[in-house]
Amino acid sequence: MPALQCNQRTRGIILFSLVTIAVTIATVVAVTWDSIDCDRLARGSAALRSVPVFDGHNDLANTIYELANNNVSKFDFEKNTTDDPVWGIKACKECMTDYPRLVKGSVGAQFWSAYVSCKTQYKDAVPATLRQIDVIKRLVNKYKGLRLATSHKEVQDIWDANQIASFIGVEGGHSIDSSLAILRIYYDLGVRYMTLTHTCNTPWADASPALGKPVHNLTEFGKKVVLEMNRLGMVVDLSHVSHNVMRDALNVTKAPLMFSHSSVYAICNHHRNVPDDVLLQLKKNDGIIMINFNNDFVNCNKSRNATLEDVVEHINYVRKLIGVDHVGLGADFNGISEPPVGLEDVSKYPAIFDRLYKHREDELAWTKDDLEKLASRNMLRVLERVEKVSETESKTTPLEDVISVDELKFAQKQEGLTPGSCQTTQE
C-alpha cells in the first residue's frame, strides 16, 4: 500500500470526516487547516511495518566477549539494558543493543559480527573467530525473538514469525589465517560475509590505513579468496580495506559486493570511507554500501558531534550518485563509542526514515518503495544475486591454492615478527 500523501484532497477528506463527527455528536468542534497533522498519519517509518531494517553490522558478540567472556547467561538480551550497571550506556559506551530496543527500532534482520582483534593475526585468530561464531549461535538459539539465517529465502518466513533474521559475518581476513580451507569451514558454520581486512593488513590484502602507501594491494592469493567466496555464496565485504583493494576486488569478482559499514569519502575524507570512483564501480557491480554511523566517518568537522543529519547527507549522496538501489544501513552499533546525536542506539532507525520522507526542497523525494529498498530490499537483492552466482560456481572444484612462504615471510616482517618462529597470544 503506498504511503498516504499529505495533499489538498487528503486534507479535504479528513476535514469533512471531522466536521461530520462534530455534527453527529452535536458538539462544536473547531477544525482549522493547521490542526490536520498529516505527518502523524504518514511518516516515513511506516514503511518499516512491511519491510523492517536489515542492518549490515553489529558488534554485540564482541561486547559479550569483552564484558562476560562470552558467558551469554550474564547478558539479559530480553531486557532494556540502557540503565543497567554493567551493560548500560553509563558503564559501557559501546553498549547499544538489546531485544526491546531492536524491536522499537524495527530491526528485522541483522548481520552479527564475529570479530577478533588484529592482535590475533599469525597467532590464534582461527580459534578466536570460532569462539565468536559460537557465541552468536548460542545467543540466537537462546532467544525466541532471533532465528539463524543463511539465505535470503529464509527472511520472509522469519519476519512472518515476528523474529529477527540473524546472519553471521566475519570481520577481517586475518580470521582465515590465509587458508581457503578455513574460509570454507566458516561458510559451513553459517558465515555469509567476510570483510577482507580489519584495521591490519593481511598477507594478501591492504587495510584502509594503507591509503597512499600500498603494501600488497590485493595479491594473486587475495584474488583467489574473492573467487572462492563467489563460489561458496559468501558476500565479499569491502569495509576496512584500502581504496586500491576496493578497486581490485570489484575488478575480479563475479558476484555483487558489499560495504557492510562504510560511508562516503567525498563528504568526509577518512580512509575508511568510499571514494566516488569506487561507488560508480559498485553500481556496475550491482552491490551495496551500508552507511556507517561512526562519528569520525560521517563528520570530519571535529568542532562538533555528528548528528542524524550527517548520516542522512551520506545516504542522499549515495542515492544521487549511484541510485537508490545501492544504499543500505550498517550502523556498527556496539562497535562505536560516539554515535550521532539522534541515532544513539538500535531503537533509533525509524528517525532516519521519517527524516528522509520529510525531505528538504533541495533533496530528492523518498517514496515508500525507496524507503523499503534502503531498509532491506537492497541487501536482500545482493544476497539473492550472490546465491545465484554460487549456484553456477559451486559446480566447479574448490580452489586449492596455498599462499606462498615468501608472502607470509614478507607480511610477518612488516609486522615486526620473526618469520617461522612460534607466535602465541595471551587471553
C-alpha positions in Angstrom: 0.0 0.0 0.0 1.5 3.4 -0.9 2.2 5.9 1.8 -0.6 8.4 2.5 0.2 11.7 0.7 -0.4 14.9 2.5 -2.3 16.9 -0.2 -5.4 19.0 -0.8 -7.6 16.0 -1.4 -6.4 14.2 1.8 -6.9 17.3 3.9 -10.4 17.7 2.5 -11.4 14.1 3.3 -10.1 14.5 6.8 -11.7 17.8 7.3 -15.1 16.5 6.0 -14.9 13.5 8.4 -14.1 15.6 11.4 -17.0 18.0 10.7 -19.3 15.1 10.2 -18.3 13.6 13.5 -18.8 17.0 15.2 -22.3 17.4 13.8 -23.3 13.8 14.7 -22.4 14.3 18.4 -23.8 17.8 18.4 -20.6 19.3 19.6 -19.0 22.4 18.4 -15.6 21.4 17.0 -13.1 24.0 15.9 -11.3 22.5 12.9 -8.6 24.5 11.3 -6.3 23.8 8.3 -3.3 23.8 10.6 -4.8 21.3 13.1 -4.6 18.5 10.5 -1.2 16.9 11.1 -0.7 14.8 8.0 2.8 13.9 9.2 1.4 11.9 12.0 -0.7 9.9 9.5 2.1 9.2 7.1 5.6 9.0 8.4 8.5 7.5 6.5 9.0 4.9 9.2 5.6 3.5 8.3 7.5 1.7 5.5 9.2 -0.4 8.2 5.9 -2.1 9.1 6.1 -4.2 6.0 9.9 -4.2 5.3 11.9 -3.8 8.5 15.5 -2.8 8.7 18.3 -5.2 7.6 21.4 -3.8 9.3 24.8 -4.7 7.9 27.0 -4.8 11.0 26.5 -5.1 14.8 29.3 -5.9 17.3 27.2 -7.3 20.2 29.1 -10.6 20.2 32.3 -8.7 20.9 30.6 -6.8 23.7 29.6 -10.2 25.3 33.2 -11.3 24.9 34.6 -8.1 26.5 32.2 -7.9 29.4 31.3 -11.6 30.1 34.0 -13.7 28.4 31.2 -15.0 26.1 29.0 -16.2 29.0 25.6 -15.5 27.4 23.8 -16.1 30.7 25.3 -12.9 32.1 23.6 -10.8 29.5 19.8 -10.4 29.6 19.1 -9.8 26.0 15.3 -9.6 26.5 15.7 -6.7 28.9 16.2 -3.0 28.0 19.7 -2.6 29.4 20.0 1.2 28.8 20.4 1.8 32.6 22.0 -1.5 33.5 25.0 -1.1 35.9 27.1 -3.4 33.6 25.5 -3.3 30.2 24.1 0.3 30.3 25.4 3.2 28.4 27.0 4.9 31.5 29.1 1.8 32.3 29.7 0.8 28.6 29.8 3.5 25.9 29.6 0.9 23.2 26.5 -0.9 24.7 23.7 0.0 22.3 21.9 -3.3 21.6 19.2 -5.4 23.3 16.0 -7.1 22.1 13.5 -4.4 23.3 15.4 -1.7 21.5 15.8 -3.8 18.3 12.1 -4.2 18.2 11.5 -0.5 18.8 13.9 0.2 16.0 12.0 -2.0 13.6 15.1 -4.2 13.0 14.1 -7.4 11.2 17.4 -8.7 10.0 20.9 -8.3 11.3 24.5 -9.3 10.4 26.1 -10.1 13.7 29.8 -9.6 13.5 32.2 -12.4 14.5 35.2 -10.1 15.2 38.5 -10.8 16.7 41.4 -8.3 17.2 44.2 -7.9 14.7 46.5 -8.9 17.6 45.4 -12.5 17.0 46.9 -12.5 13.5 49.6 -15.2 13.0 48.6 -16.4 16.4 45.1 -17.7 17.5 42.8 -15.9 15.0 41.1 -19.1 13.9 40.1 -20.5 17.3 39.2 -17.0 18.5 36.9 -16.5 15.5 35.3 -19.9 16.0 34.6 -18.8 19.6 32.8 -15.7 18.3 30.7 -17.7 15.8 29.8 -20.0 18.6 28.6 -17.1 20.9 26.5 -15.7 18.1 24.8 -19.1 17.6 24.3 -19.6 21.3 22.7 -16.1 21.7 20.4 -16.8 18.7 19.4 -20.3 19.9 18.7 -19.0 23.4 16.1 -16.3 22.5 13.0 -17.0 20.6 13.0 -13.5 19.1 16.0 -14.4 17.0 16.5 -17.1 14.3 19.7 -18.0 12.4 19.5 -17.3 8.7 21.8 -18.3 5.9 19.9 -17.4 2.8 17.7 -14.5 1.5 14.9 -17.2 1.0 14.5 -17.6 4.8 14.0 -14.0 5.7 10.3 -13.5 4.9 9.3 -16.6 6.9 11.3 -15.3 9.8 9.6 -12.0 9.6 6.2 -13.7 9.4 7.1 -15.4 12.7 8.0 -12.0 14.3 11.6 -12.9 14.7 14.9 -11.2 13.7 16.8 -12.9 10.9 20.3 -13.4 12.3 23.1 -13.7 9.8 26.8 -14.1 10.7 29.6 -12.0 9.2 33.3 -12.5 9.9 35.1 -9.1 10.3 38.6 -9.4 9.0 40.5 -11.7 6.6 43.1 -12.4 9.3 40.4 -14.7 10.7 41.1 -17.3 8.0 44.9 -17.4 8.6 45.4 -17.2 4.8 43.7 -20.6 4.3 40.9 -21.2 1.8 40.1 -24.4 3.8 39.2 -22.3 6.9 37.1 -20.0 4.7 35.1 -23.0 3.5 34.7 -24.2 7.1 33.3 -20.8 8.1 30.8 -21.0 5.3 29.6 -24.4 6.5 29.2 -22.9 10.0 26.8 -20.3 8.6 29.0 -17.3 7.8 27.6 -15.4 4.9 30.0 -12.5 4.5 33.7 -11.8 5.3 35.3 -8.4 5.5 38.6 -8.9 3.6 40.6 -7.0 6.3 40.1 -5.2 9.6 42.4 -2.4 10.6 45.5 -4.5 9.8 46.9 -5.7 6.5 46.7 -9.4 5.8 49.4 -11.1 3.8 47.2 -10.8 0.8 45.2 -7.5 1.2 45.8 -4.0 2.5 43.6 -2.4 5.1 42.3 1.2 4.8 45.3 2.8 6.7 47.4 1.9 3.7 45.8 4.8 1.7 48.6 6.3 -0.4 51.2 3.8 0.8 50.2 0.4 -0.5 52.0 -2.7 0.8 50.2 -5.6 -1.0 47.1 -4.2 -2.6 45.1 -7.3 -3.5 47.6 -10.1 -4.3 47.0 -13.1 -6.5 46.1 -15.1 -3.5 43.8 -12.4 -2.3 42.0 -12.6 -5.7 41.6 -16.4 -5.1 40.0 -15.6 -1.8 37.4 -13.4 -3.6 36.7 -16.0 -6.2 36.3 -18.8 -3.6 33.8 -16.6 -1.7 31.9 -16.2 -5.0 31.9 -20.0 -5.5 30.7 -20.6 -1.9 28.0 -17.9 -2.0 29.7 -15.8 0.7 29.4 -12.0 0.2 32.7 -10.2 -0.1 32.7 -7.2 2.3 35.0 -4.3 1.4 34.6 -2.2 4.6 38.0 -1.6 6.2 40.1 -2.4 3.0 42.2 0.2 1.2 40.9 2.1 -1.8 43.1 0.1 -4.1 41.8 -3.2 -2.7 38.3 -2.0 -3.2 39.1 -1.4 -6.9 40.9 -4.7 -7.3 38.2 -6.7 -5.7 35.5 -5.1 -7.9 37.5 -5.9 -10.9 37.9 -9.6 -10.1 34.6 -10.6 -8.5 31.9 -12.5 -10.3 29.2 -11.5 -7.8 27.9 -8.3 -6.2 30.0 -7.0 -3.3 29.0 -5.1 -0.2 30.4 -2.4 2.2 28.8 -3.6 5.4 29.6 -0.4 7.4 31.2 2.4 5.4 30.4 6.0 4.4 31.3 8.5 1.7 34.8 9.8 1.2 33.7 12.9 -0.8 31.8 14.1 2.3 34.3 13.0 5.0 37.8 12.1 3.7 38.5 9.4 6.3 40.4 6.5 4.9 37.6 4.1 6.0 35.2 5.8 3.6 34.5 5.0 -0.1 35.6 7.3 -3.0 33.3 8.2 -5.8 35.0 6.1 -8.5 34.6 3.0 -6.3 30.9 3.9 -5.8 30.4 4.1 -9.5 32.1 0.7 -9.9 29.8 -0.6 -7.2 26.8 0.4 -9.2 28.0 -1.6 -12.2 28.6 -4.5 -9.9 25.0 -4.2 -8.5 26.4 -4.1 -5.0 25.5 -2.1 -1.9 27.1 0.4 0.5 25.6 0.3 4.0 26.1 3.6 5.7 28.1 3.6 9.0 27.1 5.8 11.9 30.6 6.3 13.4 31.1 9.9 14.3 34.5 10.1 12.7 33.4 8.6 9.4 30.2 10.7 8.8 31.5 14.0 10.2 35.0 15.4 9.6 34.3 18.6 11.4 36.0 18.0 14.8 34.4 21.1 16.3 31.0 19.3 16.7 29.5 15.9 17.2 27.9 14.1 14.3 24.1 14.1 14.1 21.3 12.3 12.2 21.6 15.0 9.6 25.2 13.9 8.7 24.0 10.3 8.2 21.2 11.5 6.0 23.7 13.5 3.9 25.7 10.3 3.2 22.6 8.4 2.3 21.3 11.0 0.0 24.8 11.5 -1.6 25.0 7.8 -2.5 21.4 7.8 -3.8 22.1 10.8 -6.0 25.4 9.4 -7.4 24.6 5.8 -8.0 20.9 5.4 -7.3 18.6 4.2 -4.5 19.2 0.5 -5.3 22.7 0.6 -3.9 22.4 2.0 -0.4 21.5 0.5 3.0 22.3 0.9 6.7 25.3 -0.6 8.5 25.4 1.4 11.8 28.2 -0.5 13.6 26.4 -0.3 16.9 28.4 -1.8 19.8 31.5 -1.2 17.7 31.4 2.6 18.0 31.5 4.7 21.2 30.3 8.1 19.8 27.1 7.6 17.7 25.5 10.6 16.0 23.1 12.7 18.1 19.6 11.3 17.3 21.0 7.8 16.5 22.2 6.7 19.9 21.2 3.1 19.8 19.4 0.4 17.8 16.0 1.9 18.6 16.6 5.0 16.5 16.5 3.7 13.0 12.9 5.0 12.3 14.1 8.5 12.8 16.2 8.2 9.6 13.1 7.1 7.6 11.0 9.9 9.0 13.7 12.5 8.1 14.1 11.2 4.6 10.4 11.2 4.0 10.2 14.8 5.1 12.9 15.8 2.6 14.0 19.4 2.1 13.3 21.1 -1.2 16.9 20.7 -2.3 16.8 16.9 -1.6 15.4 14.0 -3.7 12.0 12.8 -2.5 11.7 9.3 -1.0 8.7 7.1 -1.8 7.6 4.1 0.2 9.3 1.9 -2.3 12.5 3.8 -2.0 12.5 3.5 1.8 11.8 -0.2 1.6 14.9 -0.6 -0.6 17.0 1.3 1.9 15.6 -0.7 4.8 16.1 -4.3 3.5 15.3 -4.9 -0.1 18.7 -3.8 -1.5 20.6 -6.1 0.9 18.2 -9.0 0.1 18.8 -8.5 -3.6 22.5 -8.6 -3.1 22.2 -11.9 -1.1 20.0 -13.3 -3.8 22.4 -12.5 -6.6 25.4 -13.8 -4.7 23.5 -17.1 -4.1 22.6 -17.3 -7.8 26.3 -16.9 -8.8 27.1 -19.6 -6.3 24.6 -22.0 -7.9 26.8 -21.9 -11.0 30.2 -21.5 -9.5 29.7 -24.2 -6.8 29.7 -26.8 -9.6 33.4 -26.1 -10.1 36.1 -27.7 -7.9 37.0 -25.8 -4.7 40.2 -23.7 -5.1 43.2 -25.4 -3.6 45.7 -22.5 -3.9 48.1 -22.1 -1.0 49.7 -18.8 -0.1 53.4 -18.7 -0.7 56.0 -18.9 2.0 57.6 -15.7 0.7 54.3 -13.8 1.0 54.0 -14.9 4.6 57.6 -14.1 5.5 57.2 -10.6 4.0 54.0 -9.9 5.8 55.3 -11.1 9.2 58.4 -9.0 8.8 56.1 -6.0 8.1 54.6 -6.7 11.5 57.9 -6.8 13.3 57.7 -10.6 13.8 60.3 -13.2 13.2 59.1 -15.4 10.3 58.9 -19.1 11.2 59.0 -18.5 15.0 56.2 -19.7 17.3 53.6 -16.9 17.8 51.4 -17.1 20.9 48.9 -14.8 22.4 47.7 -14.3 26.0 44.0 -14.4 26.9 
